[in-house]
Amino acid sequence: MDENAPRTPADDQSRPMRVCFFFNAQRHQLLHGIATAAALARRSGFEVHVLSPSPEHIEYAKRAVERLGGAPIVFSVAAPMLAYAIRQMTGAAVPPKVLSLGLLARHLDRFDAIAVPERTSLVLKRIGAPSPRYIHLDHGAGDRAAGFDPRIARFDIALMAGRKHHERLLRHGLIRPENCAIVGYPKFEAADAVRDPDWSPFDGTRPIVLYNPHFTRLGSWQEFGLPLLRAFAEQDRYDLVVAPHVRMLDGRRKRRQWAAMTEEFARNPHIHLDPGSDRSIDMTYTMLADVYVGDVSSQIYEFLRTPRPCLFLDPHAVAWEADENYAHWRFGPVVRSTLALVAAVDEARATHPEFVEVQQRGFDTTFERSGLPASERAATAIAEHLDDARRHRAAPSRAVPAWRRMQRVAAIVLALGTGWLAHDIAGPLATPANASDFIDDAVMSHRATLIRADMISQPEVTDYDRAELEKATGVAMPGLPADWKVLDVQVYPSDAGPSVQVSAETTKGERFSVFGMKADTPGGTKPSLDRRQADSVAYWEEGDLAFAIVGSMDAKRLLQLAADLDPDDAS
């Protein structure tokens, strides 16, 4: 039978539903879906595949399923030689996402459903895999706006850990009652299965403090990391684990920088540094620690499985009290000073009774608990959704239109030609489909602002209040050099949520725009270059945000302007 021939409803009814759990990012995301994959695979009528471009991910997934009691899953390494070679060259956990997606799109289009714990894979719909149902697996359970990405609305069904996410996604119109399910937190089952509960790097004679900085610019490592390490190196009452979010140190260059920065503390018997081992993802440290010190990571909620003292570090002077993106900062003291950090931990322990009730409420609204394991509830939600889809609509054709195939080829060519041949110069490329949309948005916003400048009826807004912009849009814009003149500040809509555009001018009279919005693409912090007619664009990423400078000057000058921006300057 021709694999590209259209399927018939009769075919659909007579064979198992083929569901792919696709893990195309760092290994921490695997634990959010593997228990659900195992639970679904044990049911009749489903053929479950676990697919990743990382051989190490697949081996880890196999071990996890074995410790979960086993399941009839087809495990596959989706690592075409080119993608694998690039991964080996960079030292990243996985190849660039878009390269994997472009190379695998046709293969993935053969599944009835694709379950993913991230949003970038939605690009598959546009580059050769429009047929499957797309299932969003809840990845983390934190409060940051990044967890409520507008792209969630494009999934066929979204699974959520608890009422908190459900209510917020409903409020933002990202889910409908008929395409979502509250299932609990399957990661608890997976982490409990793979973790060694008896392991500890210390002798057990001191309370253990966990410092868990996040990888985004909202994190605290840059300001608090070394002061905290020095403070704990100079005392003898606590043991300290430093275990950043694994994305903070993904790649050889980042790990080398970390090793050089922390070398003087590596041999301290009361300090344990983890640059990204499996213990950083399997809840070893959140279960082991007596005190949690952090910033915006969702791991705080995993730590509160048992209420314990918390301390939050605020290097950005955030007005957090009424901001739902910082709801977890109600669970303990918040400090802004890098001084007296050990004393701050003492205070967190002493005042913990004041926070126990709010910690318990926060945990209960974040994670739905019932008599059934969360993985079983998630598998039931997926099974019911797919059964309903099978009953009520004929399956789409497997034939891939020529324009879809061309999009897939274009994605691969862009990844190779634009991003990776110039990798040593400009850093990695963001997802081409997302990068293209992002660049279009940046250029159109720049041009719209130029039009506004010529209209008497449209006065410019020159007050560049970064804190207010971040609170309203979730976009933490960079600081500008003191000698740049702000000409206009605007918030524009986009498919991925609100964007911020700042029109500025240098002392040389060069006029350009600084543009920022949320994006979940695998680009690096070094700018890449593009062009739209007369406009040059330098674009890059910081955590879950993407930025661009747009102007009519040459590319070299754009890169110089990008280098002048300061993500942490409060100007």
N, C-alpha and C positions, 0 to 999 in steps of 0.2 A: 504493500500500500504506500502510495506517495505521501511522505511526511508533510508535504505542503498542501495536500488536498484538504478541503473543508471537512470538519468533523460533523457528524449528524447527531441529533438528539439521542437516537438509539445507541450510537457509540458511547455517548456520555453516560447513559444509564447502565451500560453493561460492563464497565471497567472501573477499577479503583480511581479515585481522584488523586492526581499526582501533585503533591505540595512540596515546594522547595523552601527550606529555611536557609537563606542566603546571608552569609556573614562576610561582608566586604570591607570591614574596618578593623580597628584594633581588637584584641582578644577579649577585652572587658565586656564588649557587647554580646559575646557568645553566651555568657551565663544568663542573659535576659531572655533567651529563647530556647536553649537546649532542652530544658525540662519539658517545655510545651511540645517540642518536636517529638520527644520520647513518648509522651502521653498520647499524642495523636497517632503515632506509628503503631501503638498497641491496639488501635481500634480497627475493626474490619471496614473495608471500603476505602482505605487511604494508603497510598504509597508515598512514604516520606523520604525526602532526600535532604541531606545537609551538605551544603556546597560552600567552599571558600577558596580564594586564590592563595591562601597560606597553608602549606603542608603542616606547619606547627599547630595552626588552629584546628585542623582536622584531627590530628592526633589527640589534642586536648579534648575535643568534642567526643571522640570515641571513649576516652577514659571517663569523661563525665557521664555518658550514657550508661557505661558499664556499672559505675557506682550508683547510678539511679535505678539499677535493677535490670538494665538491658532493654532493648527495643529493636525491632526489625527495620533499621534505617539504612539507606544507601548513602555512604559517605564518599564524597568526591573532591579531589583537589582540582580546582579550576585555575590552573596556573599555566597558561600558554608560555612558551619559553621566553618570549620577548618580555612579557610582564614580569616573569620570575627573575629574569636577568636585571631588570630595572630595580626590583625590590632588593636584590642582593647588592646592587651598586649603592643604593641610598641608605641601607640599613633600616628602613622603615618596616613596620610590622606587616604591612600589606603593600602591594603595588599601588600606583595612583588609581583612585577609584574609577575614574572615567575610562581609563584604558581597559580595566577589567570589564566594565559594563559594555563597552563597545565590542570587545572581543567575544563576550559571552551572550550578547543579546539574543541571537537566534536560538542558541541552546536553551536559554531561559524561557523563551516564548513557547516552548513545548509543554510547560507546566500549566496546570489548572490554576494554581495560586502560588504566589511568592510572598513569604513572610520575612520581614526585615525589621531590625531595631533602629533604623536610621531613615533619613528622607532622601538622600542623594539618589538612591536606587530608583526613585520615581522617573528619573531620566530614561529608564528603559522603555517607558511607554512611548517615547518619542524617537528612539533610535533602534527599534526592531523587536520589542517585546510588548505589544499592546494587548495581547490576548489574555494573560492571566489576571486573576483577581489579586489585588495588592493588599496585604495585611500588615498593619503597623503594630509592632510589638512594643509595649511601653519600655523605654530605655531610661532607667533612672526614675526617681520620684521626687525631684527637687522643686524649687520654687522659681528658678530663673525663667525669664520670658522665653529663652531658647527652647525650653521644653514644650512650648505652645506654638510651635512653628505653623504658619499658615498653610504649609504644604500638607499637613495632616489631613486637611479637608479633601485632598485628592486621593486618599486611600479608600478602598471599598469597605473596609472595616477597621476600626481602631480599638485595640485592647488597652485598658487602663488599670492601674493598680488599685485605685480607690476613688472616693467621692471628691477629693480635692481636685484631681485632674479632670474628672468628669464634669464637675460644675464649671470649672474655668474654661474648658474647651467648648462646652455648650454656650457659655456666655459670649464667647468670641465667634460663635457660628462655625466652628471647625469640625463639629460632629453633629449628627442627628440621632435621635433616639433609636432609629432602626439600623444604624450602621456602626454601633459601638457596643462595648460590653465592659463592665467592671468585673475583673477576674482575680484580683489580688496580685501578689508579687512572686512570680515563679522563680526569680533569682534566689530567693531564700532556700528553696529546695535544692537547686543546683549547687549553690555555694556550700550548703551544709554537707552535700554529698562529696565534694572534692576536697574540702578543707581538712587539714590535720588539726583536730581540736587540742592536741597535746603539745603542739610546737610553741616555743617561745625563744626569742633571742637573749632573754635575761634569766637571772636565777630566781626571780619571783619574790625578792625581798623588798622591792620598792614599788610604789604605784607607777603605772605606765601611762605616759602621755603620748597621744597620737597627734602629730601635726600633718594635716592632709590638705595642702594648698591646691587650688584649682588651676587649670592650664590657661584660662582666659585672662584678659586684662583686668577683669574684676577680682582676680585672685590676689593673694597677699605675699607670694614668695619674694618678689623683687624687693619689697620694702622690709619685710619681716623675717625672711629666711635666715640670713646670717646673724642678725641680732638674736634671734631665738636660739639658734645653735650655740652661739657663744654663751648665752645666759645659762643654758642647761649644761654646757661643758664645765662651767664654773661652780656647779652645785652638786650635792651628793644625796639629795632626798628623792629624786625622781629618775626613772629611766625614760628615754625619749625615742620614739619611732618617728622618722620622717618618711612619709610615703605619699608623694604627690600623685595627683591624677595621672594615669599612665600616658595620656596624650601630651603632658608637659615635657616628657623626655623621649618622645618617639622619634628615632633617627640617631645616627651615630654622632652627628655634630652636637646635638643637644646633650647627649649622654657624656660626651667628652667635656663640654663646658661644665656640666654638673659635677663630674668627677674632679675637675680642677678646682672648682669653687668650694667643694666640701672635703677636700683631701685631708685637711688638718683635723677633721672630726671623725674620720673613718675608723681610726684605731681606738677611739674612746669606748671603753667597755659599757658605758651607760647610754650610748647613743647608737641606734641602729638605722642605717640609711638604706632605703630600698628604691632604686631608680626605675622600677617597673617589673618586678617579678610577678609570678602568678599569685603570690600572697597579697599583692596590691589590689587584686580584683576579686578574690574569693572570700572577702570579708574576714580574713585572718586578723587584720589589725583592728577593725571596728569591733570584733568580738573580744579581742585580747585586752584592749586599752581600758584604763580606768577613767581617763579624761580625754575629751575630744577638743582639739584646737584646729580651727579651720576658717573658711570664708564663705564660698558659695557652692560648694560641692553637694550633690544630692546624697553623698555617703553619710551625711549627718543623720538622715532618717534611718539608714541601716544601723548606725551606731545606737540609735534610740530604740532598737528592738528590746533592749533593757535600758530603762532611763538611767542616765549617768551624767556627771558634770560636763558642761560644754563651755568653751570660750571662743569668741568670734573676733577676728582681726579685721579692722576697717582702715585700710591705708588711704582710702579715697574720700573720707569725710562724707559718707552717704547719709542722706536724710531718709533713713530706712524705716522709721517707726510705723508709718502708714503705707508702706510700699509692700505689696504682696509678693514681690520678687525676693524680698528679704524676710519672709514670714518666719523662717527658721531662726533668725537672730533673736527671737523672743525666748529661746530655750536656754539662754545663759548670758553672762555679762558680755558686753562689746567694748573693745579697747581700740584706741587710735594711736597710742604711743608705743614705740618700740622699747621703751624703758620699763624696767620692773616686770618683765614677762613671767618670771617664776612666781612673783607675788600675785600676779593676775590669775595664775592657775590656782594658787592657794585660795584666792577669793572665790573662784568658780566652785571649788570643792566645798568651801564653807557655806556658800549661799545656795547650794543645789536644792535643798528642801523647798525653796521658794519657787523653783522651776519645774518640779516633778509633775504637777498637774497639767501644766501647759505642754510639757513634753509628751505626756500620755495622750492628750487630745490631738496634738499634731500628728503623732504616729497613727492614731485610729482613723483620722480623716484621710491620711495618705495611703494606708494599706487596708483594703477590705479583707476581713478574716471570716472564715466559715469552717464548717466541718470538713469540707472537701479541699484537697490540695489545690493551690492556685493553678498548677499546670493542668489539672483535670478540668477546671473551670475554663481555662483558656482553650484547651482542646475542644471542649464542648461548644464554645462560642464559634470557633473556626468551623467545626463540623456542621453546625446548624446553618451558618452563613453559606457555606459552599453547597450544602444540600438544597437550601432554598434557591440559590442561584441556578443550580442544575434543573430544578423543577420548573422554574418560571421563565427561563430564557434559553434559547438555543446557543450553543457555544459559538464563539466567533471563529472565523476562518483561520487556519494556520498559515495560509499564504501570506507572505510578507511583501507588501507593495514595494515597487522599485524605489519610491521616495523614502520609505523607511530604511531600506538597505543603504541608500545613499547617506542618510543621516548617521547610520552606524559607522560607515566608512569615514565620514567627515569627522566624527568624534575621535576615531583612532588617529586619523591624519593630524588633527589639531593637537592631540596629546603628544604625538611624536614630533611633528614639525615645529610647533610653536613652543611647546613646553620643555621637551626633554632633550632636544638637540642643543638648546641653550640653557640647560639646567645649571651648569656651573656658573653661568653669568647671572641669570635672573631668578634662580630658584624654581621650585616646582610650579606646575600649572594648575589653576583651579579647574573644576569640572567644566569642560568646554560648553556643554549646553547651558549650565548655570552661569558660567563666565560670560558667554555671549549675551544672555539676558541681562546680566548685571552691567556689562559694559554699555549695552543699549540704554538701560535706565540711567546710568551715570551721564552719558552724552546728552540724552534728551533733557534731563534735569538742568544740565549746564546751559543748553541752548534756550530752554524756557526762561531761565534766569536772565540771560542776555536780552531776551525780548522784553522781560519785565523792566529792565533797566532803562529802556527807551520809552516807557509808558508813564506819562505824568500821573495817571490814575492809580498806579501801582507803586506805592512808596516802598523803599527798601527797608529791611529790618537788619540793623547792624549789631544788635545785642547778641553776642555769642555765648549763651548760658549753657555750658556743656551738661551741668547737672540736671537742669530742667529738661533738656533735650533727651537725655538718657532716661529719665523717669517717664517721659511721655512716649518715647519710641522704643526703648530698650537698646538704643544704639549709643555706645560710649565713644563719642567722637574724640579725635586727638587734639592736643593743644597746638596752637599756632605760634610761630615765632613772634616776638614782641614787635618787630618792625613790619609785619604784614598788616595791611589794612583790611578789615572786614567790610565788605560792600553790601552783602545781603545774606540772610540765613532763611532757608525755607525747608519745610517738611513736605515731601511728595509721596503719593501712594505708589505701590507696586504690587505685583502678584505675590511677593514674599513678605509683604508687610510694609510699614512706613520706612521711608528713607530720609536722610538728612543731607542737604546740599548747602555748602558754604561758598559763596563767591568772595574771592580775596584778590588782593593786589600787592605786589612787592614794591620795594622802593624804586625799582627800575621801571615801574609802570606795567609790569607783566600781569595780565588778568587771567584768572583760571578758577576752577572749582575744586573743592574737596568734597567728596561724596562718600557716604557710608550707609550700609544697611546690613541686615542679618543674612548670612549665607552659610550653608553647611557643605562646603566644598573642600577638597584636600590641598589647596594651594598653600604656599609657604609665606613666610614673612618678608621675603625679598620680592620687590616688585617685578611683575611681568609687563610686557608692552603690547599695545594693540593700537589700532587706528580706525576711525570712522570718518571718512572723507577728509575734511580739513582739520579734524580734531585728533590729537594724540591722547592716549590714555595710558597711564601707569597704574596698575592695580595689584593689590596684595591682600593678605588676610591676617587677622589677629584673632585667634580662638574661633568663635562662631560668628565673627563679623568680617565683612569684606569692605575694603576702602579703595578709592580711586582718586587720582588727580587728573583732571581733564583740561586741556588748553590747546592753543594753536602753536605753541613753541615746539622745539625739537625734542626728541625722546630723551637725549642726555640731560637737558635742562629739567624735564619732568622728573627724572630720577633724582636729581639734586633737590628739587622741591620736596619730593616724598621723604628724602633723608632728613630734611629739616623739621619734619613733624615730630612731635613728642607725645606719645600716647598717655603719659602720666603727668604732663605739665598742666597745671590748673588754670592757665591763662585763658 
